[in-house]
């Protein structure tokens, strides 16, 4: 049995591997970049080694450093997790040469099936149906539209996880799409090869988990339905698939096992299929690693897939027989992301000011974060995976909805509200889903979220915030009983009896009429509100306004921005009658008021500059591209202008407050 594992990854998958290793009595070693020094996987491993600064090429993608660290730490095995080097055959070869066990398939199999072009060619030869596709040089790819027709799907040959994928509906977009896909492929996988395949309209995305050993034995652990995706990345997975009939499940399972046996596959892997409206299935790709969504399978089969990976890599035969396996109940996984669904799912890095997980039966949370963790812009924006199990699909769905309602995260945008509404959408409930679900329904879902927010009377979050703010200032010693210190009592020369605050986009003058232990009375826009029965417990506040009970979660960041959660909606508030207490707060107060200064929506790295000083640009013209959280963020001109100054250079890292470009008015 393997004795000590280095985990060549980070975040929740590293924590996940550590959990199983501990159960088996195996020591673990974590690696981390400088910005990851305070991450959960670092503290949970038995040992941890820093391997560099920030750049992925210098840290989590640096094969030499990782192998050297494994040797220095006395590891006899490496688990790659998913992403990074998990499907890089050169990494497998390096492990073999160093005498270290790679917990995954052989490099030969990985080269064949990890490369999507090779995998498609192989599966076609053994009689598995595939969609039509094209690969080759730039000129060949440009002609793909003539051979297979629009729409086209561009993919990174060495890719996975939805990275480096793009649908092209218009031939005028094709050249730029090829360039962008190749650039992303090189950045994330070290291989710029791109291929094109026919895009199926409204398909289902269904994958089969397989396990193989070194003795030719291969089984499958049934399927996962992964059709709910945004930006070609899965956000909800479930098992069993509500789409498959027993006969189709058996046929697809046999096809998955056939691929595994024909390749001599030896570890955990996933065979992904597309299923069209007529329930015809087509091989899509193989992921030669453990999948993000593996907990869904574990919940319905009761099998620890990471444990089986370690068991197989240790040289043992499969200990599971196909005829003894079954699916019990129904499991649904939601990926919780730091992103803003209202802004086309743009990533939302930053520091969480409050983090509260649901505490319910039949749920599982796989995470790589602690309380109030910073979600860093250098990595994928996934916060965690929330999995719910029920006897039937409807049971699992309701448990998931209940769990999401109890998941409170402040300080950053998340997709929690979006997931909740998605699970309640009639199309999901009735299983009328496809990979186009989010494109088709996101507008309605976001609209529904906004309507729910408007249903919450504005005075509830306002009063909740005021109670919390005064309570905090009292207990922080800023307001003390009987104090003669005018500075503390009135808050920088401003009278506490008349507070001014910003609520969402509006400003309110709030007059405090009474503030006693048993009640709190305020006047807002000529209306009086009497608040009683306040109970504070950490970040939770319970109170009654004019006899109506309310519960809220409230937190503040270092820049005095407050977040109030009521009935699943999060409101932003800030007292503006207080002076900013830090330079950063003052900067943020004024940021964005000058439309001549173009800033990045998040910290990241400049990977393309599309203009030069003196250029005339129109509103909406592409200025530059900032890479952050595994996404290319296009920065466009906010107006017709002239480029007066460019303050950044290619590959430079920038912050939100960095003025990237200075514009000046065009002379007509």
Steps between C-alpha positions, in 0.01 A plus 500: 500500500612854424648668809527871420326704229593840362189675368590695188201730529325747725157593637214262558636204301822509704293504820288216359805279436640580846172384657516153341874467563445566870229235507750253354783605733705648213712814557442798269713786370351824364665743261407866475584827328568807710146633469368161616700483823190539719281253306316212666687223316828638635388479862333160467791311342766338718769708325491794262759650266505837324594461133496856369327833470183548292543391139359154429797415280723553802279313748218255435610439138871464575572128461863523610421683823219264589710186442790646700264588785354149502852353525603742774185419699552125465177439305451173314192626308346812347129568461436764230137584585332660197616786281862625499721196421235232554482409129858581400683184383837671546420523871421127509830426323688719748342310791598166340859615449521615861363171630188668635153346458263717298145454631336497160528322164814418302645776283432292187128491575502865599660600171241304309189602693603826668548661161151550362605457137672167565212382718239571233703315239547198725137467612381528141727206406346277770145578388392771745300778324651852497397839362673624183817703564804669343855563619811639331675831433336843506393482135340157549310620806374806311353267234315291761188707451482378141547133588274455805294820505406746773467508795848376591651409835866591551697306761849481645634156405669458838223679691241413758260655748342718233818707458588595144154438354294728282193472278515688171170582329632757251794444262623856562576397861700191406852643462492691829348195673782274379759750627330533839452124544864429410618769744292355784612147414867598525446693823314224684629179344832590338371387158350743247349228278135569410242283331148564376197276512138528398296663774186306586202716586343431842689181590517333840847466655524163675820339626594159638747450782734208436765322705770278352796313649835377370361155421248585227195531728268796436162589654274804499336672796203616292428842362478866593273748320705817445282695257462814714800711397598861469796613289537130408572412863272277703326658799245229591552124472273218606484123514316302383433691181127572468548468121619141460282195466634177657582368152689816397684504835620146437603575141695813592659329801619215278643752251689675781642170628598401144700819461670432833589142409617577147736768631623295796382774731630471856348738756200731534380666179187640343349433159290797391216471250254732330144369466274658240122549504446150360719344773783425258831527683840619372843477661611847603829456684672313779631662817799296612473611863255531783215743423385806693156340530611160632317552837166454319601145408636435848168604656292252297746207491660533843846459344796724589651555155823654634548192717457278194753715312758445774415128519551458123819710490642281778491210253184327615223348290156661494305389805163594349286288267257658251213269598527607864470874427182706503373855537315574823285810521577822314782753547536854371815711511509880475827678442513818708695762307629847579329662203225745412216343296361849437823593316523194274657293781804723525733371774486682832826461693549659840487441873190342652372703794268222618484130421234266639440148373165318515462239774260239365483123471581329167731773372873509433725802452836461326701819548850636512428813700461607859287773653543843338746368242621720216389368162807573290487619141787274393287185518165356401211679678343182645450536876373150574273215391172445681346154458154387615359147511137391505296190431365652178600790271236730648620420854862575412395823326307624804784413738737693272268804492479495881879473526557790259260716704723446803826568315601859584801663335575873520767723352495350151235416243396134477268288288305365801182690414532400136532130588198521728281649228636258241396199708150648528473572129220292339734386222739348754222349710348339188843391369472714187869581510800512264843662484320812376292526820690792654517695173126457463384560858762720669323824412177382666687359799689825559177696459335278762789560741458877459123476557551305823742765617245775433244312710708559812388837652800733483467602864577148624863484376545870583386460860682170537821666385453797736439271796807297414714806435409667829535170686849451350610855577373461856687175562814622322517784752409769247184584694508449876229550766539838670791597278591870494709455187309694234724360221392141580136580565419697188729321253741754354293814570185345353195466719400137554138615515517563127690231312556496127552173316511351156266207437572326169498799260290734713588735784285528813491742791400306810391679816533307823214607724568264790779256572441313824563147615144382441426671169645698214291755307605658171349724236572444129331715236238616750406147609566380854616148576509352849747215546487262796614153609854529361721196551864503385691176450832553321401613149133412537243755613137430580264793550141616455392811310150627571418153630642305200784257580815500287829308499810637328867417460719810505872561445738782402830516317803713585373775270175538700286331234225296664314193375156401626333168410122472537292219348782396268567851361820689577489880533794744496505790745745755633491788744611810314485736799830353625839583358683215329721330756768382258675611183359202309147590609548855380637373168205269452257780587624702203577215261298503185392864516735600218405340169835606352676237712448140387556238772482120513184340649729271706868435574672310221769492231498702176529248215413720201516875427293589197576873474789746513525855630340751266246255357142612458248251641126470505279396787518119528833461316732238649786668689671207669442155651563419867527134597355419842349190660564295185299745287585759239333828602466746214544864604315728258485874462217662700462778240631654178845632590873524427754281681708753691711261705542125552619428854555125467710262294447148370506227771487760778283418803245767587264576787144633491617849600765512225412757229587290196429758233438875505262637238442850376217658305511469123520823299221492245 
